[in-house]
Amino acid sequence: MISSDDEAEKRDVKAGPGLDAPLSHPDPPSAWNFTDLELHEAQQPSDENAYLTLVYNNSPVGKVSMRMGNNRPYPPTMSDMTAYCVGFDGPDDPLNPLNWPMRKKIYNGFCLSFATFILTWDSSIYSVTVPMMEEIYHIGRVPAVLGISLYVMGFAVGPIIWGPISEIFGRKPPLVVSSILFVIFNFWCATASHYYELMLYRFALGALGSAPLATTAACFGDFLHYRVRGIGAAFFGLCVMGGPSVGPAVGGFITYSFLGWRWTSYISGIMASLSLVMMLFLSESYHPVVLAHKARVLRQETGNPFIYAEHDHAQVHIKAIFQKVLLTPIRMIFQEPILLLVSLYHGFVYGILYMFLEGVPLIFAQYHWPDQLISLPYMAVFVGSAITCAANILYFDRLFRKRLAKTDLSIVPEYRLPLMIFGGVIFPIGLFWMCWTGAYAPHVHWIAPLLGLTATGIGLMAIFNPIFSYIVDTYRFRAASAIAANTFIRSAMGASFPLFANAMFKNLGIQWAGTLLGCLAVLLAPIPVLFYRHGHRIRACSKYAPT
């Protein structure tokens, strides 16, 4: 049985009344009053501009320009259509994605997480080829690094489209289409013969392949109860952070082997092909689309054309898609202070993650490591992220459920933030630790900056991960649009940081560049504390957050 808390969570999905009633057409004599229906012609019916006024119960309801034809009267309106609106059949309805079998949830979650991991892996594996790009195409450092920035900039553009589209057509169609395009452009990157082709394909990879980044967190919100949603978000965050960490470490061995730099794209394309095959068997999880499918089945089985789902009345035309795709996320950025501030914080830590693609080799090159090992320290970020993921599941998520059980509310988004507050403390400590020990490489063992990088990874993940859960819990069925807006800000900042990273570390010095970043992290640390204390008041004034 589902608890009362689970029932409260499902109040956002309307269950249509009258589902137990007969599904045949209503009886016209009793349902419609023909005696009170009058048809009034204009005073000059021969005039081509004449109109007819339709009257029900002696009250005009509108003007019509022509007759029904065949001497038939106008059909009366139906006073109550809600009896034909489908919904989930109680809290235990197996059609409700929240009630899926565990094996189905695990499969969907694994497909989405694997696709996200490949997407973010591909964003950073290119970094180890930057020195080769300079030699092959005779370009400077910044144009060579542009392959990273354009890819991440695609993350800023793509989710603005993929996220809201998933709220119109469902989660699965954009995920499948995006996966197909991601496979195609990976192989095109592997065969690019000119610099401009490679840069164009890298941008297309990030933009067209970014549907998992925009919809995975929202999908977890569709089929995971709030009590375990934090666990799903933890694995999603680990994939988002783990991909950029593992990519360079593996890419170094690929690039400096007999395979060469092109095989970084070939291998990514092969992995993406496997993800595409898995995605074809993904189950649709967006509740309104699931109900629309139910209504379509019932119309076919009963022959009753009046059965509908609320999503059937959504206007799917160019204007509606334009408003949904572009205007909704942009409006949310400027109208939702919660979304704007957490996204700026998100973007800062995400930018530093990609800045490390330039900064970490500068630190460990001082220890005279070979080229294929110079990117291996990135694995420390992954280790730190995994530690935070485990801490989130074993302690912070349990703390969330324990505190929530003491309230009468179905969800309190602010209870997700203690982990983020912890991350706001450990993150600048890790930055100071890594950069100040790494600046004195001849006198300090390499393990010292490596441990600092691990601590930075702990802080990165501790900040990064709760934001997804916080946004999903705050905006619920607007989560895809909110995540799209968040991804736009985060990715725009992440794309810009690598462009000036090399110059900043070389001109300021490793220790002072790290000090600048650490001080900025200290200034941003109070943001989660602010929302933890006053977030409920801010949400009460929100246009998009259900209260």
Backbone hydrogen bonds, N-H to C=O, Kabsch-Sander energy under -0.5 kcal/mol:
donor,donor_aa,acceptor,acceptor_aa,energy
7,E,3,S,-1.9
8,A,4,S,-2.1
9,E,5,D,-1.7
10,K,6,D,-1.2
11,R,8,A,-1.3
12,D,9,E,-0.7
13,V,10,K,-1.3
14,K,12,D,-0.7
16,G,14,K,-0.7
19,L,16,G,-0.5
21,A,18,G,-1.1
30,S,27,D,-0.6
31,A,27,D,-2.8
32,W,28,P,-2.7
34,F,32,W,-0.9
37,L,34,F,-1.1
38,E,36,D,-0.5
38,E,55,V,-1.7
40,H,38,E,-0.5
40,H,53,T,-1.9
41,E,39,L,-0.5
42,A,51,Y,-0.9
47,D,44,Q,-1.5
50,A,47,D,-2.0
52,L,64,V,-2.5
53,T,40,H,-2.4
54,L,52,L,-0.5
54,L,62,G,-1.8
55,V,38,E,-1.9
56,Y,59,S,-2.1
57,N,36,D,-0.7
58,N,36,D,-1.0
59,S,56,Y,-1.9
61,V,54,L,-2.2
62,G,54,L,-0.8
64,V,52,L,-2.8
72,R,69,G,-1.5
79,S,77,T,-0.6
84,Y,81,M,-2.1
85,C,82,T,-1.4
86,V,84,Y,-0.5
86,V,308,Y,-2.5
90,G,88,F,-2.1
93,D,90,G,-1.3
96,N,93,D,-1.4
99,N,96,N,-2.8
100,W,97,P,-1.4
104,K,101,P,-0.6
105,K,101,P,-1.9
106,I,102,M,-2.7
107,Y,103,R,-2.2
108,N,104,K,-2.4
109,G,105,K,-2.8
110,F,106,I,-2.6
111,C,107,Y,-2.6
112,L,108,N,-2.3
113,S,109,G,-2.3
114,F,110,F,-2.9
115,A,111,C,-2.1
116,T,112,L,-2.0
117,F,113,S,-2.6
118,I,114,F,-2.3
119,L,115,A,-2.0
120,T,116,T,-2.4
121,W,117,F,-2.7
122,D,118,I,-2.4
123,S,119,L,-0.7
124,S,120,T,-0.9
124,S,121,W,-0.9
125,I,121,W,-2.0
126,Y,122,D,-0.5
127,S,124,S,-1.8
128,V,125,I,-0.8
129,T,126,Y,-2.0
130,V,127,S,-1.2
133,M,129,T,-2.4
134,E,130,V,-2.0
135,E,131,P,-1.4
136,I,132,M,-3.3
137,Y,133,M,-2.3
138,H,134,E,-0.6
139,I,134,E,-0.9
144,A,140,G,-1.5
145,V,141,R,-2.5
146,L,142,V,-1.1
147,G,144,A,-1.2
148,I,145,V,-1.9
149,S,145,V,-1.6
150,L,146,L,-3.0
151,Y,147,G,-0.9
152,V,148,I,-2.4
153,M,149,S,-2.6
154,G,150,L,-1.6
155,F,151,Y,-0.9
156,A,152,V,-0.8
156,A,153,M,-0.6
157,V,153,M,-1.3
158,G,154,G,-3.1
160,I,157,V,-0.5
161,I,157,V,-0.7
161,I,158,G,-1.8
162,W,158,G,-2.8
163,G,159,P,-2.0
165,I,161,I,-1.8
166,S,162,W,-1.7
167,E,163,G,-0.5
167,E,164,P,-1.1
168,I,165,I,-1.5
169,F,165,I,-2.9
170,G,166,S,-0.6
175,L,171,R,-1.3
176,V,172,K,-2.5
177,V,173,P,-2.4
178,S,174,P,-2.5
179,S,175,L,-2.0
180,I,176,V,-2.1
181,L,177,V,-2.1
182,F,178,S,-2.2
183,V,179,S,-2.0
184,I,180,I,-2.0
185,F,181,L,-2.4
186,N,182,F,-1.4
187,F,183,V,-1.7
188,W,184,I,-1.8
189,C,185,F,-2.1
190,A,186,N,-1.7
191,T,187,F,-1.1
192,A,189,C,-0.9
198,L,194,H,-2.1
199,M,195,Y,-2.4
200,L,196,Y,-2.2
201,Y,197,E,-2.6
202,R,198,L,-2.2
203,F,199,M,-2.0
204,A,200,L,-2.2
205,L,201,Y,-2.5
206,G,202,R,-1.9
207,A,203,F,-2.5
208,L,204,A,-2.8
209,G,204,A,-0.5
209,G,205,L,-1.6
210,S,207,A,-0.7
214,A,210,S,-1.4
215,T,211,A,-2.2
216,T,212,P,-2.0
219,C,215,T,-2.8
220,F,216,T,-2.5
221,G,217,A,-1.6
222,D,218,A,-1.1
222,D,219,C,-0.5
223,F,219,C,-1.7
224,L,220,F,-1.8
228,V,225,H,-1.6
229,R,225,H,-1.2
230,G,226,Y,-0.5
231,I,228,V,-0.7
232,G,228,V,-1.5
233,A,229,R,-2.5
234,A,230,G,-1.8
235,F,231,I,-1.9
236,F,232,G,-2.2
237,G,233,A,-2.8
238,L,234,A,-2.1
239,C,235,F,-1.9
240,V,236,F,-2.3
241,M,237,G,-2.5
242,G,238,L,-3.1
243,G,239,C,-2.0
245,S,241,M,-0.8
246,V,242,G,-3.0
247,G,243,G,-2.4
249,A,245,S,-0.8
250,V,246,V,-2.3
251,G,247,G,-3.0
252,G,248,P,-1.9
253,F,249,A,-0.7
253,F,250,V,-0.5
254,I,250,V,-1.6
255,T,251,G,-3.0
256,Y,252,G,-1.8
257,S,254,I,-1.2
260,G,254,I,-1.1
263,W,260,G,-1.0
264,T,261,W,-1.6
265,S,262,R,-1.1
266,Y,262,R,-1.7
267,I,263,W,-2.4
268,S,264,T,-1.1
269,G,265,S,-2.5
270,I,266,Y,-2.2
271,M,267,I,-2.4
272,A,268,S,-2.4
273,S,269,G,-1.9
274,L,270,I,-1.8
275,S,271,M,-2.0
276,L,272,A,-2.2
277,V,273,S,-2.0
278,M,274,L,-1.9
279,M,275,S,-2.2
280,L,276,L,-1.4
281,F,278,M,-1.2
282,L,279,M,-1.7
287,H,285,S,-0.5
289,V,286,Y,-0.6
290,V,286,Y,-2.3
291,L,287,H,-2.4
292,A,288,P,-1.8
293,H,289,V,-2.1
294,K,290,V,-1.8
295,A,291,L,-2.5
296,R,292,A,-2.0
297,V,293,H,-2.2
298,L,294,K,-2.4
299,R,295,A,-2.3
300,Q,296,R,-1.8
301,E,297,V,-2.4
302,T,298,L,-2.5
303,G,299,R,-1.7
307,I,304,N,-1.0
308,Y,84,Y,-2.4
312,D,309,A,-1.6
313,H,309,A,-0.5
313,H,310,E,-1.3
314,A,311,H,-1.5
316,V,314,A,-0.9
317,H,315,Q,-1.0
321,I,317,H,-2.9
322,F,318,I,-2.7
323,Q,319,K,-2.4
324,K,320,A,-2.7
325,V,321,I,-3.4
326,L,322,F,-2.3
327,L,322,F,-1.1
328,T,323,Q,-1.9
330,I,326,L,-1.3
331,R,327,L,-3.2
332,M,328,T,-2.4
333,I,329,P,-1.8
334,F,330,I,-1.6
335,Q,331,R,-2.3
336,E,332,M,-1.7
340,L,336,E,-2.3
341,L,337,P,-2.4
342,V,338,I,-2.2
343,S,339,L,-1.5
344,L,340,L,-1.9
345,Y,341,L,-2.1
346,H,342,V,-2.5
347,G,343,S,-2.9
348,F,344,L,-1.9
349,V,345,Y,-2.0
350,Y,346,H,-2.2
351,G,347,G,-2.5
352,I,348,F,-1.9
353,L,349,V,-1.7
354,Y,350,Y,-1.6
355,M,351,G,-2.0
356,F,352,I,-1.8
357,L,354,Y,-0.8
358,E,355,M,-1.7
359,G,355,M,-2.1
360,V,356,F,-2.3
362,L,358,E,-0.8
363,I,359,G,-1.5
364,F,360,V,-2.3
365,A,361,P,-1.7
366,Q,363,I,-0.9
367,Y,364,F,-1.1
368,H,365,A,-1.8
369,W,364,F,-0.8
373,L,370,P,-1.4
374,I,370,P,-1.0
374,I,371,D,-0.6
376,L,373,L,-1.5
378,Y,375,S,-1.6
379,M,376,L,-2.2
380,A,377,P,-2.2
381,V,378,Y,-1.3
382,F,378,Y,-1.2
383,V,379,M,-2.5
384,G,380,A,-2.6
385,S,381,V,-2.4
386,A,382,F,-2.6
387,I,383,V,-2.2
388,T,384,G,-2.1
389,C,385,S,-2.4
390,A,386,A,-2.4
391,A,387,I,-2.4
392,N,388,T,-2.6
393,I,389,C,-2.1
394,L,390,A,-2.8
395,Y,391,A,-2.2
396,F,391,A,-1.7
397,D,392,N,-3.4
399,L,395,Y,-2.6
400,F,396,F,-2.1
401,R,397,D,-2.2
402,K,398,R,-2.5
403,R,399,L,-2.4
404,L,400,F,-2.4
405,A,401,R,-1.9
406,K,402,K,-0.5
406,K,403,R,-0.9
407,T,404,L,-1.8
415,Y,412,V,-1.8
416,R,413,P,-2.1
417,L,414,E,-1.6
421,I,417,L,-2.3
422,F,418,P,-2.1
423,G,419,L,-2.3
424,G,420,M,-2.0
425,V,421,I,-0.7
425,V,422,F,-1.0
426,I,422,F,-2.1
427,F,423,G,-2.4
429,I,425,V,-1.0
430,G,426,I,-2.3
431,L,427,F,-1.9
432,F,428,P,-2.5
433,W,429,I,-2.4
434,M,430,G,-2.7
435,C,431,L,-2.3
436,W,432,F,-2.2
437,T,433,W,-1.7
438,G,434,M,-2.2
439,A,435,C,-1.0
440,Y,437,T,-1.0
441,A,438,G,-0.7
443,H,440,Y,-1.3
444,V,440,Y,-1.3
448,A,445,H,-1.7
450,L,446,W,-1.5
451,L,447,I,-2.4
452,G,448,A,-2.0
453,L,449,P,-2.4
454,T,450,L,-1.8
455,A,451,L,-2.5
456,T,452,G,-2.1
457,G,453,L,-2.1
458,I,454,T,-2.1
459,G,455,A,-2.2
460,L,456,T,-3.0
461,M,457,G,-2.4
462,A,458,I,-2.2
463,I,459,G,-1.9
464,F,460,L,-3.0
465,N,461,M,-2.7
467,I,463,I,-0.8
468,F,464,F,-0.7
468,F,465,N,-0.9
469,S,465,N,-1.1
470,Y,466,P,-2.9
471,I,467,I,-2.5
472,V,468,F,-2.5
473,D,469,S,-2.8
474,T,470,Y,-1.7
475,Y,471,I,-2.6
476,R,472,V,-2.1
478,R,475,Y,-2.8
479,A,476,R,-2.1
482,A,478,R,-2.4
483,I,479,A,-3.3
484,A,480,A,-2.1
485,A,481,S,-2.2
486,N,482,A,-2.5
487,T,483,I,-3.0
488,F,484,A,-2.0
489,I,485,A,-1.9
490,R,486,N,-2.7
491,S,487,T,-2.7
492,A,488,F,-2.0
493,M,489,I,-1.9
494,G,490,R,-2.4
495,A,491,S,-2.4
496,S,492,A,-1.1
497,F,493,M,-1.7
499,L,496,S,-0.8
500,F,496,S,-0.7
500,F,497,F,-0.9
501,A,497,F,-0.9
502,N,498,P,-0.7
504,M,500,F,-2.3
505,F,501,A,-2.6
506,K,502,N,-2.0
507,N,503,A,-2.6
508,L,504,M,-2.4
509,G,505,F,-0.8
513,A,509,G,-2.4
514,G,510,I,-2.1
515,T,511,Q,-1.7
516,L,512,W,-2.2
517,L,513,A,-2.0
518,G,514,G,-2.6
519,C,515,T,-2.5
520,L,516,L,-1.9
521,A,517,L,-2.1
522,V,518,G,-1.9
523,L,519,C,-1.9
524,L,520,L,-1.5
525,A,521,A,-1.0
527,I,524,L,-1.7
529,V,525,A,-0.6
530,L,526,P,-2.6
531,F,527,I,-2.0
532,Y,528,P,-2.0
533,R,529,V,-1.9
534,H,530,L,-2.5
535,G,531,F,-1.8
537,R,534,H,-0.5
538,I,534,H,-1.7
539,R,535,G,-2.7
540,A,536,H,-1.3
541,C,537,R,-0.6
541,C,538,I,-1.0
542,S,539,R,-1.6
